[in-house]
Amino acid sequence: MISRRQVLANASQLCLLGALAPDRVYAQNGLMQRTVPKTGERLPVIGLGTYRTFDVADNPTELDRLKQVIEIFFQNGGTVVDSSPAYGPSEAAFGYLSQQIDLPDNLFVATKVRADGRDQGIRQMDASPQKMGVEKIDLMQVHSLADWQTQLPILKERKAQGIYRYIGITASREELYEDFIDIMRREPLDFVQINYSVAERKAEEVILPLAMDRGMAVFINRPFAAGALFPYVENKVLPDWATEFDCHSWGQFFLKFILSHPAVTVALQATSSPNHLLDNLKAGQGLLPNEELRQRMVDLIGLTGRPPWT
């Protein structure tokens, strides 16, 4: 098995997954892109999350590593960055580091609101662009449905005013799914963000098909089950058949499983390791598993429902 820490050679030419509509998949500089259903805007399929990894103190070593991560991400075709005020200083850390590098013209910034009441929500939303060092937030999301009855109407108002281009909701726990699905069915959302991985597949039942039916783009969080999947496969050998979909590490294995679902627009991975980031980006290149291979991936990992470690 090739180590996750090794920098891998370029993957082979993009091959579209059969179940994926051709007008939703593109390749630019080797990194696959998919379209936002409501607008046709193209986004690279690997995004940069900031949960925990950007929650750093004023430590020069940590900040230098994160700066390298951001630079590598943009240099290799990444454009989507997702954060939240609930992630401690993550928004501000990204903003500080982004001022030291060249940002892509097509940078796509997503963040969230997690507040109680209208006034607190507006203050939080207004602070995010300044913290992140950008003029405008592209996508504002209600974080984990927190006070969504108050916050979502504000998002809709602000989208109508041109403050946000897109609005959405997020969840990363199954206990929120019932309300999440109800909101998806009733509200004109542009994006939904949900947890999904080879170990956490509940979203396949209703949420992902419903997103396709409703024309909603999908961001995926917890692609590695909060990192717990790597210890689980630590002593396992990557199967030979993984090369059938240009997979050379466990990180790519987990990400390619996610990307092979036709509802998925972007998988948000978070890392403070430049080498891990390079490895993760390779998952957005080359072949993706078909339905038969997806089932083999599920069988190999051997986890169903909610992982035992959560």
N, C-alpha and C positions, 0 to 999 in steps of 0.2 A: 504494500500500500504506500502510495506517495504521501509524505507528511503534509498536513495542512499548512505547516509553516514554510514549506518550500514555495518559491515563486514559480508558477507554472508557465509552460510555453503557451503561445496563442492557440486558442481552440479553433476547430475547423469552421468552415463557412456556415452561416445560419441556415437551419432547415426548419420550416414551419411545422408546428404540431398540427396534425390533421384536423382535430376538433376545433382549431382556432381559426376564426374568420380571417382571411388574408388581409383585409383592410385594417386589421388591428395590430399587425406585427410588421416591424421595419428593423433595419439594422443600420447603424451609423458608427463608423470606426470600430466595428465588431460588436458593439453592445446593442442588444436587442431593444427595441422600443415598442410601446403599445399606445393606442390612442385613448383619450378621454372620450367616452361615448357622447357626452352632451355637446362637445365642441370640435372633436377631431384633433385636438392638440396632442402631440406626441411626447411621451415621457420615457426615459430609459427605465428598464424594468428593475434595476437595482437602485435602491434609495439609501440615504444615509440617515439613520436614526440617531438620536442624541440621548436616549434614556440611559442613565447611569454613566456611560462612557464620557459624557461631557459635564458631568456633575463633579467638577474638580476644584480643588483649592488653588491658590496662587502659587502653584508649584511649577518652576521652569521646565523641569523634565517632562512632567505630564502635559503641559501646554505645548511643548515642542513636538511631542509624539502626535498630539491631536492636530497640530498644524500640518504635519506630514500627511496624516490621514486625509484631511480636507484637500490638500494639494493633489494627492494621488487620485482621490475620488473625482475631482474636476478634470484632471489631465486625462483620465481614462473614460471620459464621456458621461460621468454622472452629473445630474443636475438637481435631483430632488432631495431636499433636506427637510426633516420633520422633527419638531421639538414641542415643548410645552412649558408653561410657567410652573407646572407641577414637578418638573424635573430639576428642581433646585436652580443653580446658576447656569444650566445648560444653554438657555437662550443667549445669555450674556457672554458665555464662553465662546459660542460660535461667532457672535458679533465681534468680539475682540480679535479672534484669530482671522476672521474673514477680511478685516481691514488690512491685513499684512500680506494678502495674496491677491491674485487676479481672479475675480469671479466671472463665471461664464455669463454671456449675454442672456442666455435662456435659463438662468437660475430659477428654480421653482421652490418657493419657501412655503412650508406648511407648519402651522402651529395650532394651539388649542386654547380654549378657555375652560377654566375649572374654578368657578366662583359661585358665591351665594348672592342672589339678588342682581337687579339690573345695574345699579351704580357700580358695584364691585366688578361685575363682568365687563362693563365698558372701560373702566380704568385699566383692568388687566389687558384687554384687547388693544387699547391705545398704547400701552407700554411695550408690547411685543416687537413692533418694527424697529423702534429705537434700540432695544436690547439686542436684536439680531443684526443690526447694522444694515438694514434694507429700507427702501422707501415704502415698500408695499408688501403685504402678506398676500400670497396667491390663494391659499386655501386656509380658511379658519374652521376649526372643528370643535364640537362640544365634547370635552374630554370625559370619557366613561359615563356619558349621559348625565353628568352632574348638573342639577337644576336645569335640565334641558327645556322644561316648559317656559322658563324665563329667557334662557340664553339663545335658543334656536330662533325665536322671533327677532331678536336683535341681529343675528347673523343674516336672516332673510332681508331685514331692512337695509343692512349695510351692503349686501350684494346688490340690491336694487339701486343703491346710491353709487355703485361703482367702487366701493372701498375694497371689497373682496371679489375676486373673479369666481371663486368656488366656495361652497360651504358643505359641511358634512358632520358626521358623528363618529365616535370611536367607542370601542369596547375591547377588553382583553380577558374577560371572565364570562364563563357560561351562564352565570346567574343573571347577567344582564341581557341575555339573548332574547327573551320574550318581549321585553320592552323595545329592544333594538329593532326587532323584526316589525313590530307594530308601527314604529316611527318610519321605517323604510317604506311601509305600505301606504302611509298617509302623507308624508312630507316630500317636497320636491328637492331631494338631496342630489348633489353632484358627485359626492364621494362618500364612501363608508370605509372605515378602518377597523379591522377585526383580527383576532389571533387565529392563526392557521399554520399547521405544520404536519409532517408525517406522523406526529404523535398526538396532535390536537386537531381532529378532523370534523368536529361538530358543525363547523361553519358550512361544510359541504351539503348538509341536509336541506337547509332553507336559505341561509343568508347569501351564499354565493350564487345559486340559481336566481334568487330574487333580485340581486344586483344586476344580473344580466337582463332580466325581464324589464327592470325599471330604468335601464340605461345609466347605471351608476358605476363610476370608476371605483376600484377596490385597492386600498393599501393594506398590506399584511404586516402585522406586528407579531412579535414572539416567534420568528421563523425557526429558531433553535430551541423553543420551549424554555426561554429565559436562560439559555446556555446549558441546560441540563442534558441535552441530547449528546453532547460531546463526551462527558464522562460515561454515558451509557454505552457508547461504541468504542471506548478507548482501547479495548483489547480485541476488537473485531476487525477483520480484514475487509477492506472494500471489495465487493464482488467483481469478478472479471467482467460480468455483463454490464457494469456501469459505464464501460467505455463505449457501449452502443449509443449512449446519449452524451458523449464527450465529457464524462465526469471523472475526475481524477483525485478527489478528496471528499471527505465526509461533509465538509461545509458546502461544497458544490452539490453533493447528493441531496442535502436537505433543501437547499434553495431551488434546485431544478425541479424537485417534486412540487413545490409551491407554484413555480412559474408555469408548470405544465397544465395547471387548471385554467381553462379559458376565461374565467371571470376575473382573474388576477391582473391588475395593471402594474403595480409596483410592490416588490418585497423590500421592506425596510430592515436592513441589517445594521447593527450598531457594534462598533469595535474601536478600540484605541490602538490596535496593532496594524501598522502599515502592511505587513506581510499577510495578515488575515484578510485585510481589505482587498488586496490584489487577488487573493484566492477567491473571495466572495464575488468579485466582479466577473471572474471567469464563468460563473454560473449563468450570467446573462449573455453568454456567447455559445455558439455551436448548437448541437442538437438538444431537443427536449424529449423526455420519455413519453411514449404513447400509453394508452390505457393498460395494456398488458404489462408494460414495465412499471407503471405506477403501482399496480397491484403487487408486483414482486417486491417493490420497495417497501410497501406497507407490511407485507408478510415477513420480510427480512428484519425490520425493526421490531415487529411483534408487539406493538402497543396499540390498544384500542381505548377509545373514550378519553377520559381525563387521566393524564400521566400520573403514576403513583407518587411522584416526588413533589407534586404541587398541592 
